[in-house]
Amino acid sequence: MVQPTESFPLFPLGLVLLPGELVPLHIFEERYKLMIGDCLEQESEFGIIWLSDEGLKDVGCSARITRVLERFEDGRLNILVEGTQPFRLIRRIEDLPYPAGNVEPLTDDGETDEGALQRARARYADLIEEVTESRPEPDALAELDAYGMAATLEVAPAAKQSLLELRSESGRLGQLEGLFAEALQRIKMAERAAERASGNGHLKG
């Protein structure tokens, strides 16, 4: 059984971080300047957890500081972080100068369905090709798991949160295949509408 981590620093944000995803952050509040300073000094991680319109979620993602991009005279920081591992918030801790909690690292159950992996990668490649007119190289595609594919695209926070909460790679791949198919359909419908409208320069009534 995975042991909980006590008094883990937490950064509630209006975004969802996925394992392997790189995200730049601007640190300007005093409590978070202190938190990030502690993490840099101790070479430790902190957790990013989605503060949605419905409130703080229970499942977040640990973040490792990969680079300090810029330091300002007033203590503000621009940093680059990388998602590492999903966790579940067990209990909030209120006796530190910044948000923290006891968290439980989350691991996956079961094996990956190879068929689901290949279908999701194929749909992902179709979407990338439609948008960029360039299909991903097979070697690059072979390195991507569900998190890796989702991290390279604009995915709504709610959908990313759902991926983060799933404890099955096959489940994440199935969800992504559907998201990619819907996005591809929307793009093609928009293209067809644009083509119809281009006949005389304006939309038909």
Residue pairs with C-beta under 8 A, 6 or more apart in sequence:
2 104
2 105
2 106
2 107
4 90
4 102
4 103
4 104
5 87
5 102
5 103
5 104
5 105
6 93
6 102
7 93
7 96
7 100
7 101
7 102
8 46
8 47
8 87
8 100
8 101
8 102
8 103
9 35
9 38
9 39
9 44
9 46
9 47
9 96
9 98
9 99
9 100
10 46
10 47
10 48
10 49
10 60
10 89
10 98
10 99
10 100
10 101
10 103
11 25
11 32
11 35
11 46
11 47
11 48
11 49
11 63
11 99
12 49
12 50
12 51
12 56
12 99
13 25
13 48
13 49
13 50
13 51
14 50
14 51
14 52
14 157
15 23
15 48
15 50
15 157
16 48
16 50
16 61
16 157
16 160
16 161
16 164
17 23
17 48
17 60
17 61
17 63
17 81
17 83
18 61
18 83
18 147
18 150
18 151
18 160
18 163
18 164
19 61
19 83
19 84
19 85
19 86
19 147
20 82
20 83
20 145
20 147
20 148
20 151
21 82
21 83
21 147
21 150
21 151
22 66
22 80
22 81
22 82
22 151
23 48
23 63
23 80
23 81
23 82
23 83
24 69
24 78
24 79
24 80
24 81
25 78
25 79
25 80
25 81
26 76
26 77
26 78
27 33
27 36
27 76
27 77
27 78
27 79
28 76
30 75
31 97
31 98
31 99
32 98
33 75
33 76
33 77
34 97
34 98
35 46
35 98
35 99
36 46
36 65
36 77
36 79
38 44
39 45
39 46
39 65
40 65
40 68
45 62
45 63
45 64
45 65
45 84
46 62
46 63
47 60
47 61
47 62
47 63
47 87
47 89
47 101
47 103
48 60
48 61
48 62
48 63
48 81
48 83
49 56
49 57
49 59
49 60
49 61
49 89
50 56
50 57
50 60
50 157
50 161
51 57
52 157
52 158
52 161
56 89
57 161
58 88
58 89
59 86
59 87
59 88
59 89
59 106
59 161
59 164
59 165
60 86
60 87
60 89
60 103
60 164
61 83
61 84
61 85
61 86
61 87
61 164
62 83
62 84
62 85
62 86
62 87
62 105
63 81
63 82
63 83
63 84
64 81
64 82
64 84
65 79
65 80
65 81
66 80
66 81
66 82
67 79
67 80
68 77
68 78
68 79
69 77
69 78
69 79
69 80
70 77
70 78
71 77
83 147
83 151
85 105
85 106
86 105
86 106
86 164
86 165
87 103
87 104
87 105
87 106
88 103
88 104
88 106
89 101
89 102
89 103
90 101
90 102
90 103
90 104
91 101
91 102
92 99
92 100
92 101
93 100
93 101
93 102
106 167
107 167
108 167
108 168
108 169
109 167
109 168
110 168
110 170
111 170
112 169
112 170
112 173
113 170
113 173
116 170
116 173
116 174
116 177
117 145
117 169
117 173
119 173
119 177
120 146
120 149
120 173
120 174
120 176
120 177
120 180
121 141
121 142
121 144
121 149
123 176
123 177
123 180
123 181
123 184
124 136
124 141
124 144
124 149
124 176
124 180
125 135
125 136
125 141
126 180
126 184
127 153
127 180
127 183
127 184
127 187
128 134
128 135
128 136
129 135
129 136
130 184
130 187
130 188
131 187
144 152
145 169
146 163
146 169
146 172
146 173
146 176
147 163
147 172
149 176
150 159
150 160
150 163
150 172
150 176
153 183
155 163
155 179
159 175
159 179
162 175
163 172
163 175
163 176
166 172
166 175
196 203
196 204
197 203
197 204
